[in-house]
Amino acid sequence: MIEAIVSKLPFIDKQKTIDFYKALDFSVASDFGDYLIAKYGQLEMHFFFFPSLEPAKSDFMIYLRVDDIDVMYQSVQQKLPIHPNGKLETKSWGQREFSLIDPNGTLLTFGQSL
């Protein structure tokens, strides 16, 4: 039986990636050089080295569900730049969302069901 789904995202500069995700309160659980595992509580995100990735052309995306989007948005705004088209708003599909782009060009959308 499936008990978890774990994203695998690219990184170009390991330290920039670590710093970005630490600003989101992730911790580095494992560092294998070309492969990182970050944790947020019991949740994991994996990262693989992708030196030829062009962040401006990246199609990588991930959706993160949160339980208090307004508090998270206020906290994140103080640490990281919000995507220019990703300010906090209520969407017609019943979600309240905002977005960031990590240093590798991955779009992170944070959402909470209404």
C-alpha positions as CSV (number, residue, x, y, z in Angstrom):
1,M,0.0,0.0,0.0
2,I,1.2,3.5,-0.7
3,E,1.8,5.5,2.4
4,A,3.6,8.6,1.1
5,I,4.4,10.5,-2.1
6,V,7.7,12.2,-2.2
7,S,8.7,14.8,-4.8
8,K,12.1,14.7,-6.6
9,L,13.2,18.1,-7.7
10,P,16.3,19.4,-9.4
11,F,19.0,21.6,-7.9
12,I,21.8,23.5,-9.5
13,D,23.5,25.2,-6.5
14,K,23.2,23.0,-3.4
15,Q,23.8,25.8,-0.9
16,K,21.3,28.2,-2.5
17,T,18.7,25.4,-2.5
18,I,19.4,24.5,1.1
19,D,19.1,28.2,2.2
20,F,15.8,28.6,0.3
21,Y,14.2,25.6,1.8
22,K,15.5,26.4,5.3
23,A,13.7,29.7,4.9
24,L,10.5,27.6,4.5
25,D,11.4,25.7,7.7
26,F,12.7,22.6,6.1
27,S,15.8,20.9,7.5
28,V,18.4,18.9,5.6
29,A,17.9,15.3,6.7
30,S,20.6,13.8,4.3
31,D,23.2,15.2,2.0
32,F,24.7,12.7,-0.4
33,G,26.6,15.2,-2.5
34,D,24.5,15.1,-5.7
35,Y,21.3,14.1,-3.8
36,L,19.6,15.9,-0.9
37,I,16.7,15.0,1.3
38,A,14.9,17.8,3.1
39,K,12.3,17.3,5.8
40,Y,9.4,19.3,7.2
41,G,8.1,17.4,10.1
42,Q,7.4,13.9,8.7
43,L,7.2,15.1,5.1
44,E,10.2,14.8,2.7
45,M,11.3,16.4,-0.5
46,H,14.2,15.0,-2.4
47,F,16.5,16.9,-4.7
48,F,18.9,15.7,-7.4
49,F,21.8,17.6,-9.0
50,F,20.9,18.9,-12.4
51,P,23.8,21.2,-13.5
52,S,22.5,21.9,-17.0
53,L,19.1,23.0,-15.8
54,E,18.2,26.6,-17.0
55,P,15.9,28.0,-14.2
56,A,14.1,30.4,-16.6
57,K,13.1,27.4,-18.8
58,S,12.2,25.0,-15.9
59,D,8.9,23.2,-16.1
60,F,9.2,21.7,-12.6
61,M,6.3,22.4,-10.3
62,I,4.9,21.2,-7.0
63,Y,1.7,22.0,-5.0
64,L,2.0,22.1,-1.2
65,R,-1.2,22.0,0.9
66,V,-1.1,24.0,4.1
67,D,-3.4,24.3,7.1
68,D,-3.2,28.1,7.7
69,I,-2.3,29.8,4.4
70,D,-2.7,33.4,5.8
71,V,-0.1,32.8,8.6
72,M,2.2,31.0,6.2
73,Y,2.0,33.8,3.6
74,Q,2.8,36.4,6.2
75,S,5.8,34.4,7.4
76,V,7.1,33.6,3.9
77,Q,6.7,37.2,2.7
78,Q,9.3,38.3,5.3
79,K,11.8,35.7,4.1
80,L,11.4,35.1,0.4
81,P,10.1,36.9,-2.6
82,I,6.6,36.0,-3.7
83,H,6.2,35.2,-7.4
84,P,5.1,38.4,-9.2
85,N,1.9,36.5,-10.4
86,G,1.5,34.5,-7.2
87,K,0.3,36.8,-4.6
88,L,-2.2,35.3,-2.1
89,E,-5.7,35.1,-3.5
90,T,-8.8,33.0,-3.5
91,K,-9.2,31.0,-6.6
92,S,-12.4,30.0,-8.4
93,W,-11.6,26.3,-7.8
94,G,-12.0,26.7,-4.0
95,Q,-8.4,27.2,-3.0
96,R,-6.6,30.1,-1.4
97,E,-3.1,30.1,-2.9
98,F,0.2,31.9,-3.4
99,S,3.4,30.9,-5.3
100,L,7.2,31.1,-5.1
101,I,10.0,30.1,-7.5
102,D,13.0,28.4,-5.9
103,P,16.5,29.1,-7.1
104,N,16.3,26.3,-9.6
105,G,13.2,27.6,-11.3
106,T,10.7,25.2,-9.6
107,L,7.3,26.8,-9.1
108,L,6.0,26.1,-5.6
109,T,2.3,26.8,-5.1
110,F,1.0,26.7,-1.6
111,G,-2.8,26.2,-1.2
112,Q,-5.5,25.7,1.4
113,S,-9.0,24.4,0.6
114,L,-11.8,26.8,1.5
